[in-house]
Amino acid sequence: MTGSPAPGLVPGRREQWTAEADSDVRLDLLVARRLDLSRTQAATLIATGCVTVAGKREKASYKAEPGDAIVVEIPPSTRRDVGAEKLPITVVFEDDEVLVVDKAAGMVVHPAPGNWTGTLVNALKGRGSALAAAAGGEREGIVHRLDKDTSGLLLVAKTDRAHKALAGAMAQRKIVRRYAALAWGHLETDRITVDRPVGRSPRDRRLMAIVSTGRAARTDFVRLARFDAADLLRAHLHTGRTHQIRVHLASIGHPVAGDDVYGGGAARRLLALPPKRHFLHAAWLIFPHPVTGESIDLRAPLPEDLVRSLAAAAGTDTPLDPDPLAQFGFYRLSD
């Protein structure tokens, strides 16, 4: 290749060079190396038509011929400035590299159409938190997400090096996320693994569904208690697809209690759940510190609305301890 590389995904930037004889690699790798991008970023540019080879669009797997003119045009930024807002949030762990929030139900994680304010990112900026820019756009610092009406532990990177390390740990399944869920009805067995691909529903693109063209998704479920109308479950995510636990439980006929979207709304009144609230809580998070490698083990107790719902499910014959998750063995992995 001729010329010197100019690093970064700079909006409006145009980069052009001529492939040389030693360019016998995939186009996505070629672009990634030239612009100092990740392979995923380069593949996205190629898929969206921002890369041409000899004036034509090619696939990411294309291998450039010597003399091919390669042009990359990064589109102008459409990013909106995310404002800082003074909003109440609960930080359960923080140092110079990372912080962990116990997110309340009802809070959207990051700005998006329809929710440009009142999000966790707005709140983090409002408290003056440094946030990794590597996540891009309005998702500064975000390593993974929780649905709006799901509560619990959420990991945030404060530096780009932390974000890169945590994203790698997530991809290698070194970050452990376990959720407490109340499923409507009763599972057939005490343990079940749902390993079904999740993708956009062909009937309604706003929803997710089990589809053959979806991305691989696996969730392990362990029943901790069987009540009259519902099962208390521990759910262990092996992948992190949008709405994964909710879709997987709905696919086996036992949706999350209170989940109006995937069929659990009928349980709301019986199980004393407030409006627009489903019984899903990210209660246990274990991750390697992005710099020291130390294992960080964090737990978030059930919020009061879910404690009341659990009490309603359990009935008066089962008084609840101050920590009902511990009472039902949520943290005993031998169960």
Number of C-alpha atoms within 10 A of each C-alpha: 15 9 9 9 13 13 12 13 15 14 13 10 13 13 15 16 18 19 20 15 11 10 18 14 13 14 24 26 19 23 24 19 16 20 18 16 18 15 17 12 15 25 21 14 21 20 15 10 15 17 28 19 22 14 11 11 15 17 16 20 12 15 18 23 17 14 14 16 17 20 19 20 17 17 15 10 10 8 10 11 10 18 15 17 18 13 14 13 15 12 14 14 13 14 8 11 19 23 19 19 20 22 25 19 20 15 18 23 23 23 21 14 6 6 12 17 18 19 22 23 26 22 21 23 18 15 14 11 16 18 24 23 17 19 17 11 16 19 21 24 27 24 19 16 18 21 14 17 18 22 27 25 28 23 20 26 30 23 19 17 15 23 26 17 17 25 20 14 17 19 13 10 15 16 19 16 20 23 24 25 27 33 29 29 19 18 20 8 9 15 14 14 13 15 15 20 18 24 23 17 14 11 9 9 10 8 15 22 25 21 15 11 10 16 16 17 21 21 20 18 26 21 23 20 17 18 17 11 16 24 26 25 25 28 25 20 20 21 17 21 20 18 17 22 25 24 25 27 23 21 15 11 17 22 28 30 31 28 23 17 16 22 19 24 20 13 24 21 14 13 24 18 22 14 11 15 21 29 28 29 28 25 26 22 20 15 20 18 16 21 12 7 10 10 13 12 11 14 16 18 20 22 15 9 14 24 21 17 22 24 17 17 22 21 14 9 7 11 10 17 11 11 11 16 21 12 12 16 15 23 15 9 8 5 11
